[in-house]
Amino acid sequence: GDLLPADGVLIQGNDLKIDESALTGESDHVRKSLDKDPLLLSGTHVMEGSGRMVVTAVGVNSQSGIIFTLLGAAGDEEDDGKDRKG
């Protein structure tokens, strides 16, 4: 499946199923539709179907970007603590 590079809102879809396990840990594919669940998140994979979306966030402002930023900040705090002790 194609990797979604940005967050967005589905505006047209045809039997779209997304693998969100990278973000949620849930192994089941999530069906996306205009009326029930139109949010598409970066870092997820398209497993079936096709669609179009309006991009709402990219880079550090996207869902995966926020997670990576938080992980990087946690790593920096640990490094800072080691520098102060030693």
N, C-alpha and C positions, 0 to 999 in steps of 0.2 A: 504494500500500500504506500501511497504517497504521504510524505510527511508534511503536515501543515506548518508553514513558516511563520504564521501570524495568527493572532486572535481575530475573530470576526463573527458576524451574524449571517446566517444562511438566508439568502434571498430567493434561491431556486434550487430544488433538489429532486433527485430521482433515486429512491430506495437507498438512501445514504446511511451507511453504518460506519462508525468510528471506533477505533481501538484507543481508549483513554487510559489504558493500564499504566502508562508512563507517569501520569499525574495522580490517578486515583488508586492504583493497585488492583482495581477490579478487572478481571480477565474477560468478562462478557463484552461483546461489542454493543455500542449504544446507537440506537436508531435515532437519527436526527430528522426533524421535519419543521416546516415553517410555523406550524401552530403549537407544537408541544415542546420541543427542545431545539431552538435554532442557534444556540451558542456553540461555536467551534473554537477550540483552544490550540494554541501553538504547541508543538511537541507531540501531538497526537497523530495517528495514522488513519488514512482512509482505507477501509477494508473492502467495502462494496459500494457500488453506485457512483453517482456523480453529483456535482452541485456547483453553485456560485455563491460567493459570500462578499459582503462589504467588510473590509479590513477595519478593525477598531483599535488595534494596538500592535506595535512591533517592537523588537529589540528588548531593552530592559523594562519597558512598560507592558510587555505581554505576560501572560501567565507563567510561561516557562522562564522568561527573563527575570521575573520577580523571584521565582524559586532559586534560580542560579545566583542572583544577587544576595539573597538571604543566606544561602550556603557559603558564598564567598565571604560575607560579613562574619559568619560564625567562625570560619577558618582564620580570618584576620584577628579576631578577638583571642583565639587560642594562641596564635603566634605572638601577639602582644604580651600575653600573660607569661609566656616562656622567656621573653626578652627581659621582663622586669625582674624575674626571679634569678636569672643567671647573670 
